[in-house]
Amino acid sequence: MPNLVLEYSNTADERLNVQGLLEDLHRVTLNCGLFEKDSVKSRSLRCHNWLIGEHGDREDFVHISFELLSGRSEEQKRDLSRKLMEVLREQASHIKSLTINVRDMDKACFQKIIN
């Protein structure tokens, strides 16, 4: 049940192949061996308003929020984060701010319906 959300500044869209990047990040997640492939979900969100330090909206960013159900080791999550950052660095090194946050979701509170 992992969710990969690729957030990016709308001006980065002019210099970045967002769909290609999303597909490559999705592929990393599919092939990492931690999840059932049909449970992997990835999406991108274009941000029209953002501020970075004193630069305001003059600097671009790409941020990946990766949520997964609790139960993976710190080493597994760190390895996944590194693999995702490799792809991000390869394709978006010209973007000022590149960040990734991998965090656990509480299994006891998570709800899911599949129709």
N, CA, C and O atoms as a MOPAC input file, in Angstrom:
PM7 MOZYME 1SCF
protein

 N      0.81800 1    -1.19200 1     0.00000 1
 C      0.00000 1     0.00000 1     0.00000 1
 C      0.85500 1     1.24500 1     0.00000 1
 O      0.51800 1     2.20600 1     0.69300 1
 N      1.92600 1     1.27500 1    -0.73000 1
 C      2.70500 1     2.50900 1    -0.74900 1
 C      2.07500 1     3.56000 1    -1.66000 1
 O      1.46500 1     3.24900 1    -2.68300 1
 N      2.24800 1     4.81500 1    -1.24900 1
 C      1.82200 1     5.96100 1    -2.04200 1
 C      3.02300 1     6.86000 1    -2.26200 1
 O      3.60100 1     7.37500 1    -1.30500 1
 N      3.39800 1     7.04900 1    -3.50400 1
 C      4.45900 1     7.96300 1    -3.86800 1
 C      3.81200 1     9.21200 1    -4.45000 1
 O      3.07600 1     9.13600 1    -5.43300 1
 N      4.08400 1    10.34900 1    -3.84500 1
 C      3.54500 1    11.62200 1    -4.33600 1
 C      4.71800 1    12.51300 1    -4.71000 1
 O      5.52400 1    12.88300 1    -3.85700 1
 N      4.80700 1    12.85000 1    -5.97400 1
 C      5.85200 1    13.70900 1    -6.51700 1
 C      5.29100 1    15.12300 1    -6.61700 1
 O      4.46400 1    15.40900 1    -7.48200 1
 N      5.74400 1    16.00400 1    -5.72800 1
 C      5.32700 1    17.40400 1    -5.75500 1
 C      6.42500 1    18.21700 1    -6.43600 1
 O      7.61100 1    17.93900 1    -6.25700 1
 N      6.03100 1    19.21100 1    -7.21000 1
 C      7.03500 1    20.02000 1    -7.89900 1
 C      6.49800 1    21.41100 1    -8.18400 1
 O      5.29400 1    21.60300 1    -8.35300 1
 N      7.39600 1    22.36800 1    -8.23500 1
 C      7.01800 1    23.74400 1    -8.55000 1
 C      6.60400 1    23.83100 1   -10.02200 1
 O      7.19200 1    23.18000 1   -10.88600 1
 N      5.60400 1    24.63000 1   -10.28300 1
 C      5.07700 1    24.66200 1   -11.64900 1
 C      6.09700 1    25.15700 1   -12.66400 1
 O      6.00600 1    24.80300 1   -13.83900 1
 N      7.06000 1    25.96200 1   -12.24600 1
 C      8.08200 1    26.40800 1   -13.19000 1
 C      9.10400 1    25.31300 1   -13.48500 1
 O      9.77700 1    25.35900 1   -14.51500 1
 N      9.22600 1    24.33700 1   -12.60200 1
 C     10.11200 1    23.19800 1   -12.85500 1
 C      9.57300 1    22.35600 1   -13.99800 1
 O     10.32900 1    21.66500 1   -14.68100 1
 N      8.27400 1    22.41500 1   -14.20200 1
 C      7.62000 1    21.64400 1   -15.25600 1
 C      8.18200 1    21.98400 1   -16.63500 1
 O      8.17100 1    21.14500 1   -17.53600 1
 N      8.66800 1    23.20000 1   -16.79900 1
 C      9.21400 1    23.63300 1   -18.08100 1
 C     10.57300 1    22.98800 1   -18.36500 1
 O     10.98200 1    22.88100 1   -19.52100 1
 N     11.26700 1    22.56100 1   -17.31600 1
 C     12.62100 1    22.03900 1   -17.46500 1
 C     12.75200 1    20.58400 1   -17.03500 1
 O     13.86300 1    20.07200 1   -16.90200 1
 N     11.63100 1    19.92100 1   -16.82000 1
 C     11.63100 1    18.57800 1   -16.26300 1
 C     10.56600 1    17.73000 1   -16.94600 1
 O      9.43400 1    18.17800 1   -17.12600 1
 N     10.92200 1    16.51700 1   -17.32400 1
 C      9.95100 1    15.57800 1   -17.87300 1
 C      9.26400 1    14.89100 1   -16.69200 1
 O      9.69400 1    13.82700 1   -16.24700 1
 N      8.20500 1    15.50300 1   -16.19600 1
 C      7.53600 1    15.02300 1   -14.98100 1
 C      6.98300 1    13.61700 1   -15.17500 1
 O      7.15900 1    12.76300 1   -14.30600 1
 N      6.32400 1    13.36600 1   -16.28700 1
 C      5.74000 1    12.03900 1   -16.52000 1
 C      6.82900 1    10.97100 1   -16.57700 1
 O      6.67500 1     9.90200 1   -15.98700 1
 N      7.91800 1    11.24500 1   -17.27400 1
 C      9.02100 1    10.28400 1   -17.34600 1
 C      9.64300 1    10.03600 1   -15.98600 1
 O      9.95800 1     8.89700 1   -15.64100 1
 N      9.82300 1    11.10700 1   -15.20400 1
 C     10.36700 1    10.96900 1   -13.85400 1
 C      9.43200 1    10.14100 1   -12.98400 1
 O      9.88000 1     9.24700 1   -12.26600 1
 N      8.14500 1    10.43000 1   -13.04500 1
 C      7.16400 1     9.67500 1   -12.25800 1
 C      7.19100 1     8.19700 1   -12.63100 1
 O      7.14700 1     7.33600 1   -11.75200 1
 N      7.26200 1     7.89900 1   -13.91200 1
 C      7.30500 1     6.50100 1   -14.35900 1
 C      8.56100 1     5.79700 1   -13.83900 1
 O      8.49000 1     4.64200 1   -13.42100 1
 N      9.70400 1     6.47700 1   -13.86200 1
 C     10.94600 1     5.86500 1   -13.38200 1
 C     10.92100 1     5.65300 1   -11.87100 1
 O     11.40300 1     4.63100 1   -11.38300 1
 N     10.36500 1     6.60900 1   -11.12300 1
 C     10.23200 1     6.45000 1    -9.67600 1
 C      9.26700 1     5.30800 1    -9.34500 1
 O      9.50400 1     4.53000 1    -8.42100 1
 N      8.19200 1     5.22000 1   -10.10300 1
 C      7.21200 1     4.14000 1    -9.92600 1
 C      7.87700 1     2.78300 1   -10.16200 1
 O      7.64000 1     1.82600 1    -9.42500 1
 N      8.70400 1     2.71600 1   -11.19200 1
 C      9.41000 1     1.47600 1   -11.52100 1
 C     10.35400 1     1.06400 1   -10.38400 1
 O     10.44900 1    -0.11800 1   -10.05100 1
 N     11.04600 1     2.03500 1    -9.79700 1
 C     11.91700 1     1.74500 1    -8.64300 1
 C     11.09600 1     1.11400 1    -7.52600 1
 O     11.51300 1     0.12900 1    -6.91700 1
 N      9.93700 1     1.68300 1    -7.26600 1
 C      9.07400 1     1.17400 1    -6.20300 1
 C      8.57100 1    -0.23400 1    -6.53200 1
 O      8.54300 1    -1.10700 1    -5.66500 1
 N      8.17800 1    -0.44700 1    -7.77900 1
 C      7.71200 1    -1.77900 1    -8.18600 1
 C      8.79600 1    -2.83900 1    -8.02500 1
 O      8.51000 1    -3.97800 1    -7.65500 1
 N     10.02600 1    -2.46300 1    -8.30100 1
 C     11.12200 1    -3.43300 1    -8.33800 1
 C     11.92500 1    -3.53500 1    -7.04400 1
 O     12.88700 1    -4.30000 1    -6.98700 1
 N     11.56100 1    -2.79000 1    -6.00800 1
 C     12.36000 1    -2.79900 1    -4.77600 1
 C     12.14900 1    -4.06000 1    -3.94400 1
 O     12.94800 1    -4.34400 1    -3.05200 1
 N     11.09000 1    -4.81900 1    -4.21700 1
 C     10.85900 1    -6.06400 1    -3.50400 1
 C     10.15900 1    -5.92000 1    -2.16500 1
 O     10.04300 1    -6.90000 1    -1.42900 1
 N      9.69100 1    -4.73000 1    -1.82800 1
 C      9.04500 1    -4.51300 1    -0.53900 1
 C      7.52800 1    -4.55700 1    -0.58500 1
 O      6.87900 1    -4.64800 1     0.45700 1
 N      6.94700 1    -4.49300 1    -1.79500 1
 C      5.50700 1    -4.32100 1    -1.90600 1
 C      4.91400 1    -5.25900 1    -2.94700 1
 O      5.60100 1    -5.70500 1    -3.86600 1
 N      3.61700 1    -5.55200 1    -2.78600 1
 C      2.88500 1    -6.22700 1    -3.85300 1
 C      2.72700 1    -5.20600 1    -4.97600 1
 O      2.30700 1    -4.07200 1    -4.74700 1
 N      3.06700 1    -5.62100 1    -6.18100 1
 C      3.10500 1    -4.66800 1    -7.30100 1
 C      1.77200 1    -3.97700 1    -7.53900 1
 O      1.75400 1    -2.79500 1    -7.88500 1
 N      0.66200 1    -4.67400 1    -7.36500 1
 C     -0.64400 1    -4.05600 1    -7.61100 1
 C     -1.03300 1    -3.04100 1    -6.54100 1
 O     -2.01400 1    -2.31600 1    -6.70500 1
 N     -0.28300 1    -2.98100 1    -5.45800 1
 C     -0.61500 1    -2.03000 1    -4.39500 1
 C      0.12300 1    -0.70200 1    -4.53900 1
 O     -0.17800 1     0.24800 1    -3.81700 1
 N      1.07500 1    -0.62100 1    -5.45300 1
 C      1.89700 1     0.58200 1    -5.61600 1
 C      1.10800 1     1.65800 1    -6.35900 1
 O      0.55800 1     1.42100 1    -7.43400 1
 N      1.06800 1     2.85200 1    -5.75200 1
 C      0.37500 1     3.98800 1    -6.37100 1
 C      1.32800 1     5.17200 1    -6.42000 1
 O      1.98400 1     5.49100 1    -5.42900 1
 N      1.40300 1     5.82100 1    -7.57500 1
 C      2.26700 1     6.99100 1    -7.74500 1
 C      1.49600 1     8.08100 1    -8.46700 1
 O      0.70900 1     7.80900 1    -9.37300 1
 N      1.73000 1     9.30700 1    -8.05700 1
 C      1.05500 1    10.43700 1    -8.70200 1
 C      1.91100 1    11.67900 1    -8.54300 1
 O      2.79800 1    11.73400 1    -7.69100 1
 N      1.63700 1    12.67100 1    -9.36900 1
 C      2.36000 1    13.94000 1    -9.27100 1
 C      1.38100 1    15.06800 1    -8.98000 1
 O      0.22500 1    15.04800 1    -9.40400 1
 N      1.88100 1    16.04100 1    -8.24900 1
 C      1.09900 1    17.22800 1    -7.92100 1
 C      1.91900 1    18.46200 1    -8.27000 1
 O      3.00300 1    18.67900 1    -7.72900 1
 N      1.39300 1    19.24800 1    -9.16600 1
 C      2.04700 1    20.49500 1    -9.57400 1
 C      1.63200 1    21.59500 1    -8.60800 1
 O      0.44100 1    21.84300 1    -8.42000 1
 N      2.60100 1    22.24800 1    -8.00000 1
 C      2.32400 1    23.30800 1    -7.02300 1
 C      2.42900 1    24.66900 1    -7.69200 1
 O      3.43300 1    24.98700 1    -8.32900 1
 N      1.40400 1    25.44900 1    -7.54300 1
 C      1.38200 1    26.78700 1    -8.13500 1
 C      1.85300 1    27.84900 1    -7.15500 1
 O      2.21600 1    28.95100 1    -7.56500 1
 N      1.85300 1    27.53500 1    -5.88200 1
 C      2.28200 1    28.47800 1    -4.85500 1
 C      3.24600 1    27.77500 1    -3.91300 1
 O      2.93100 1    26.71300 1    -3.37600 1
 N      4.41800 1    28.36300 1    -3.71200 1
 C      5.42500 1    27.81000 1    -2.80800 1
 C      6.39400 1    28.92100 1    -2.43200 1
 O      6.50300 1    29.94000 1    -3.11400 1
 N      7.08900 1    28.69300 1    -1.33300 1
 C      8.12500 1    29.61300 1    -0.88000 1
 C      9.28300 1    28.78800 1    -0.36000 1
 O      9.07800 1    27.80600 1     0.35400 1
 N     10.50500 1    29.18000 1    -0.71300 1
 C     11.70800 1    28.50400 1    -0.22800 1
 C     12.62000 1    29.55300 1     0.38700 1
 O     13.15600 1    30.41000 1    -0.31400 1
 N     12.79000 1    29.48000 1     1.69000 1
 C     13.67700 1    30.40400 1     2.39300 1
 C     13.43700 1    31.84000 1     1.99600 1
 O     12.29200 1    32.27900 1     1.88100 1
 N     14.50900 1    32.56800 1     1.78600 1
 C     14.41100 1    33.96500 1     1.37400 1
 C     14.27400 1    34.12500 1    -0.14100 1
 O     14.11300 1    35.23700 1    -0.64400 1
 N     14.34100 1    33.01200 1    -0.85700 1
 C     14.21600 1    33.05700 1    -2.31800 1
 C     12.75700 1    33.09900 1    -2.77300 1
 O     12.46700 1    33.36700 1    -3.93900 1
 N     11.85300 1    32.83300 1    -1.85000 1
 C     10.43600 1    32.84100 1    -2.20300 1
 C     10.13800 1    31.80200 1    -3.25900 1
 O     10.47700 1    30.62800 1    -3.10300 1
 N      9.50500 1    32.23200 1    -4.33200 1
 C      9.16400 1    31.30300 1    -5.41500 1
 C     10.12400 1    31.43300 1    -6.60300 1
 O      9.79200 1    31.01900 1    -7.71400 1
 N     11.30700 1    32.00200 1    -6.37500 1
 C     12.29900 1    32.13600 1    -7.44900 1
 C     13.13700 1    30.87600 1    -7.62200 1
 O     13.85900 1    30.74900 1    -8.61000 1
 N     13.05200 1    29.95100 1    -6.68800 1
 C     13.78800 1    28.68600 1    -6.76200 1
 C     12.79800 1    27.54700 1    -6.95000 1
 O     11.72700 1    27.54100 1    -6.34200 1
 N     13.15400 1    26.58600 1    -7.79200 1
 C     12.29600 1    25.42300 1    -8.02200 1
 C     12.57600 1    24.32300 1    -7.01600 1
 O     13.62900 1    24.29100 1    -6.38100 1
 N     11.61300 1    23.42100 1    -6.88300 1
 C     11.78100 1    22.28000 1    -5.99800 1
 C     11.09300 1    21.04400 1    -6.57100 1
 O     10.17300 1    21.13600 1    -7.38300 1
 N     11.56800 1    19.89600 1    -6.12500 1
 C     10.89000 1    18.62000 1    -6.32100 1
 C     10.94900 1    17.91400 1    -4.97100 1
 O     12.01900 1    17.79400 1    -4.37500 1
 N      9.80700 1    17.45300 1    -4.49600 1
 C      9.74400 1    16.74900 1    -3.21900 1
 C      8.93200 1    15.47700 1    -3.40500 1
 O      7.86200 1    15.49100 1    -4.01300 1
 N      9.45300 1    14.38300 1    -2.87700 1
 C      8.74000 1    13.10900 1    -2.89900 1
 C      8.28800 1    12.78500 1    -1.48900 1
 O      9.10400 1    12.69400 1    -0.57200 1
 N      6.99100 1    12.61200 1    -1.31800 1
 C      6.42800 1    12.07800 1    -0.08400 1
 C      6.09400 1    10.62600 1    -0.35900 1
 O      5.34200 1    10.31700 1    -1.28300 1
 N      6.65200 1     9.74100 1     0.44200 1
 C      6.44600 1     8.30500 1     0.23000 1
 C      5.88500 1     7.72500 1     1.52200 1
 O      6.57300 1     7.67400 1     2.54200 1
 N      4.63700 1     7.29000 1     1.46800 1
 C      3.98300 1     6.70900 1     2.63300 1
 C      3.80100 1     5.21300 1     2.42500 1
 O      3.38900 1     4.76400 1     1.35500 1
 N      4.11700 1     4.45000 1     3.47000 1
 C      3.96100 1     3.00300 1     3.40400 1
 C      3.46500 1     2.51100 1     4.75100 1
 O      3.68400 1     3.15100 1     5.78000 1
 N      2.79700 1     1.37300 1     4.73500 1
 C      2.32300 1     0.79100 1     5.98200 1
 C      3.50800 1     0.40400 1     6.85400 1
 O      4.52900 1    -0.07000 1     6.35500 1
 N      3.36900 1     0.60400 1     8.13400 1
 C      4.44800 1     0.29900 1     9.07000 1
 C      4.82400 1    -1.18000 1     8.98500 1
 O      4.01600 1    -2.02300 1     8.59500 1
 N      6.06300 1    -1.46900 1     9.35800 1
 C      6.52000 1    -2.85700 1     9.35300 1
 C      7.82900 1    -3.07800 1     8.62700 1
 O      8.43800 1    -4.13800 1     8.77500 1
 N      8.28500 1    -2.10200 1     7.84000 1
 C      9.57900 1    -2.23300 1     7.16300 1
 C     10.67000 1    -1.70700 1     8.08300 1
 O     10.43000 1    -0.82100 1     8.90400 1
 N     11.85800 1    -2.25300 1     7.94200 1
 C     12.97700 1    -1.83100 1     8.77600 1
 C     13.48800 1    -0.46100 1     8.32400 1
 O     13.21900 1    -0.02300 1     7.20600 1
 N     14.22500 1     0.20100 1     9.21000 1
 C     14.84600 1     1.47700 1     8.86200 1
 C     15.78700 1     1.30000 1     7.67600 1
 O     15.85400 1     2.16500 1     6.80200 1
 N     16.50300 1     0.20200 1     7.64100 1
 C     17.43200 1    -0.06300 1     6.53900 1
 C     16.68500 1    -0.19900 1     5.21000 1
 O     17.13800 1     0.32800 1     4.19500 1
 N     15.55000 1    -0.89700 1     5.20400 1
 C     14.75700 1    -1.04600 1     3.98300 1
 C     14.25200 1     0.30600 1     3.49400 1
 O     14.29400 1     0.59700 1     2.29800 1
 N     13.77700 1     1.12500 1     4.41700 1
 C     13.26500 1     2.44800 1     4.03900 1
 C     14.39500 1     3.35700 1     3.56900 1
 O     14.21800 1     4.12100 1     2.61900 1
 N     15.53600 1     3.28400 1     4.21300 1
 C     16.69500 1     4.09100 1     3.81600 1
 C     17.17000 1     3.68300 1     2.42200 1
 O     17.50400 1     4.53900 1     1.60300 1
 N     17.20200 1     2.38400 1     2.15300 1
 C     17.61600 1     1.89000 1     0.83800 1
 C     16.65000 1     2.36000 1    -0.24500 1
 O     17.07700 1     2.77600 1    -1.32200 1
 N     15.35800 1     2.29500 1     0.03500 1
 C     14.36000 1     2.78200 1    -0.91900 1
 C     14.55000 1     4.27500 1    -1.17200 1
 O     14.50900 1     4.72500 1    -2.31800 1
 N     14.75500 1     5.03300 1    -0.11300 1
 C     14.96400 1     6.47000 1    -0.24600 1
 C     16.18800 1     6.76900 1    -1.11400 1
 O     16.14500 1     7.66200 1    -1.96000 1
 N     17.26400 1     6.03500 1    -0.91000 1
 C     18.48000 1     6.23200 1    -1.71400 1
 C     18.22900 1     5.93000 1    -3.18600 1
 O     18.67400 1     6.67500 1    -4.05900 1
 N     17.52000 1     4.84300 1    -3.46300 1
 C     17.23300 1     4.47800 1    -4.85600 1
 C     16.36900 1     5.53500 1    -5.53100 1
 O     16.59700 1     5.87800 1    -6.69100 1
 N     15.38400 1     6.05000 1    -4.81300 1
 C     14.53800 1     7.10500 1    -5.37100 1
 C     15.35600 1     8.37100 1    -5.62600 1
 O     15.18200 1     9.03300 1    -6.64900 1
 N     16.25600 1     8.70700 1    -4.68200 1
 C     17.07400 1     9.91000 1    -4.84600 1
 C     18.03500 1     9.77600 1    -6.02100 1
 O     18.33100 1    10.76900 1    -6.68600 1
 N     18.52500 1     8.57500 1    -6.28700 1
 C     19.39200 1     8.37300 1    -7.45300 1
 C     18.66500 1     8.77800 1    -8.72600 1
 O     19.22600 1     9.47900 1    -9.56800 1
 N     17.42400 1     8.34100 1    -8.86800 1
 C     16.63200 1     8.68600 1   -10.05300 1
 C     16.36800 1    10.18300 1   -10.08200 1
 O     16.48700 1    10.81900 1   -11.13000 1
 N     16.01200 1    10.74300 1    -8.94400 1
 C     15.73600 1    12.17200 1    -8.85800 1
 C     16.97300 1    12.98500 1    -9.23100 1
 O     16.87700 1    13.95700 1    -9.98100 1
 N     18.11600 1    12.59500 1    -8.71500 1
 C     19.36800 1    13.30200 1    -9.01800 1
 C     19.72400 1    13.18900 1   -10.49600 1
 O     20.18800 1    14.15800 1   -11.09600 1
 N     19.51400 1    12.01900 1   -11.08700 1
 C     19.83300 1    11.82100 1   -12.51200 1
 C     18.99400 1    12.71800 1   -13.41300 1
 O     19.49400 1    13.25600 1   -14.40100 1
 N     17.72200 1    12.87600 1   -13.07400 1
 C     16.80600 1    13.56900 1   -13.97600 1
 C     16.50600 1    15.01100 1   -13.59200 1
 O     15.99900 1    15.77400 1   -14.41400 1
 N     16.81400 1    15.39800 1   -12.34700 1
 C     16.42000 1    16.72900 1   -11.90400 1
 C     17.54800 1    17.46300 1   -11.18400 1
 O     17.28600 1    18.31100 1   -10.33100 1
 N     18.78600 1    17.15100 1   -11.51400 1
 C     19.91800 1    17.77400 1   -10.81700 1
 C     19.96700 1    19.28900 1   -11.01500 1
 O     20.60000 1    19.99300 1   -10.22800 1
 N     19.31700 1    19.78700 1   -12.04000 1
 C     19.29000 1    21.22300 1   -12.30100 1
 C     18.25700 1    21.96400 1   -11.44300 1
 O     18.19800 1    23.19300 1   -11.46100 1
 N     17.45900 1    21.22500 1   -10.70500 1
 C     16.46300 1    21.81400 1    -9.80500 1
 C     17.13700 1    22.11700 1    -8.46900 1
 O     17.89300 1    21.29000 1    -7.95900 1
 N     16.87500 1    23.28500 1    -7.90200 1
 C     17.56300 1    23.74900 1    -6.68900 1
 C     17.35300 1    22.82700 1    -5.48500 1
 O     18.32200 1    22.46400 1    -4.81800 1
 N     16.12400 1    22.44700 1    -5.19800 1
 C     15.81800 1    21.68400 1    -3.98800 1
 C     15.20300 1    20.33100 1    -4.34300 1
 O     14.13400 1    20.26500 1    -4.95100 1
 N     15.88800 1    19.25300 1    -3.95800 1
 C     15.40800 1    17.88800 1    -4.16600 1
 C     15.31800 1    17.22200 1    -2.80300 1
 O     16.32600 1    17.10300 1    -2.10700 1
 N     14.12100 1    16.78400 1    -2.40900 1
 C     13.94400 1    16.16600 1    -1.09700 1
 C     13.03000 1    14.95400 1    -1.17500 1
 O     12.17500 1    14.84900 1    -2.05500 1
 N     13.23400 1    14.03900 1    -0.22900 1
 C     12.41200 1    12.83100 1    -0.11800 1
 C     12.11200 1    12.60000 1     1.35300 1
 O     12.99700 1    12.72600 1     2.19900 1
 N     10.86900 1    12.26200 1     1.65800 1
 C     10.48700 1    11.88500 1     3.00300 1
 C      9.72700 1    10.56200 1     2.93200 1
 O      8.66000 1    10.48100 1     2.32300 1
 N     10.28100 1     9.53800 1     3.55500 1
 C      9.63500 1     8.23000 1     3.63200 1
 C      9.07600 1     8.10300 1     5.04400 1
 O      9.81100 1     8.25600 1     6.02000 1
 N      7.78300 1     7.82400 1     5.15500 1
 C      7.18700 1     7.72400 1     6.49000 1
 C      6.16300 1     6.59800 1     6.55400 1
 O      5.52300 1     6.23600 1     5.56700 1
 N      6.04100 1     6.06700 1     7.76100 1
 C      5.11000 1     4.97100 1     8.02200 1
 C      3.69400 1     5.48700 1     8.24000 1
 O      3.48000 1     6.55500 1     8.81300 1
 N      2.73300 1     4.69400 1     7.76500 1
 C      1.32800 1     4.91300 1     8.09000 1
 C      0.96400 1     3.88700 1     9.15900 1
 O      1.50600 1     2.78100 1     9.17000 1
 N      0.07200 1     4.24000 1    10.03500 1
 C     -0.36000 1     3.36400 1    11.11400 1
 C     -1.29500 1     2.28100 1    10.56600 1
 O     -2.38600 1     2.59100 1    10.08700 1
 N     -0.87400 1     1.02000 1    10.63500 1
 C     -1.68900 1    -0.08800 1    10.12100 1
 C     -3.05800 1    -0.15900 1    10.81400 1
 O     -4.06400 1    -0.47600 1    10.17900 1
 N     -3.08300 1     0.13200 1    12.09200 1
 C     -4.33000 1     0.01800 1    12.85600 1
 C     -5.37500 1     1.03400 1    12.39600 1
 O     -6.57200 1     0.79500 1    12.55000 1
 N     -4.94200 1     2.15900 1    11.83600 1
 C     -5.87300 1     3.22000 1    11.43200 1
 C     -6.11500 1     3.27600 1     9.94000 1
 O     -7.00900 1     3.99400 1     9.49100 1
 N     -5.34300 1     2.53700 1     9.16000 1
 C     -5.46700 1     2.59200 1     7.71500 1
 C     -6.72900 1     1.86500 1     7.24700 1
 O     -7.04600 1     0.78000 1     7.73300 1
 N     -7.42800 1     2.46300 1     6.31700 1
 C     -8.64600 1     1.87200 1     5.74100 1
 C     -8.47200 1     1.74100 1     4.23800 1
 O     -7.84700 1     2.59100 1     3.60500 1
 N     -9.02800 1     0.67400 1     3.66500 1
 C     -8.91100 1     0.47700 1     2.22200 1
 C    -10.12200 1    -0.30500 1     1.72500 1
 O    -10.55200 1    -1.27100 1     2.35400 1
 N    -10.65900 1     0.12400 1     0.59800 1
 C    -11.74600 1    -0.58100 1    -0.08200 1
 C    -11.31300 1    -0.83100 1    -1.50900 1
 O    -10.88300 1     0.09200 1    -2.20100 1
 N    -11.41900 1    -2.05100 1    -1.94900 1
 C    -11.12500 1    -2.39600 1    -3.34400 1
 C    -12.41800 1    -2.95300 1    -3.94100 1
 O    -12.95800 1    -3.94700 1    -3.45500 1
 N    -12.89700 1    -2.31400 1    -4.98000 1
 C    -14.12800 1    -2.77500 1    -5.64900 1
 C    -13.79100 1    -3.54900 1    -6.89600 1
 O    -14.69000 1    -4.01700 1    -7.59400 1

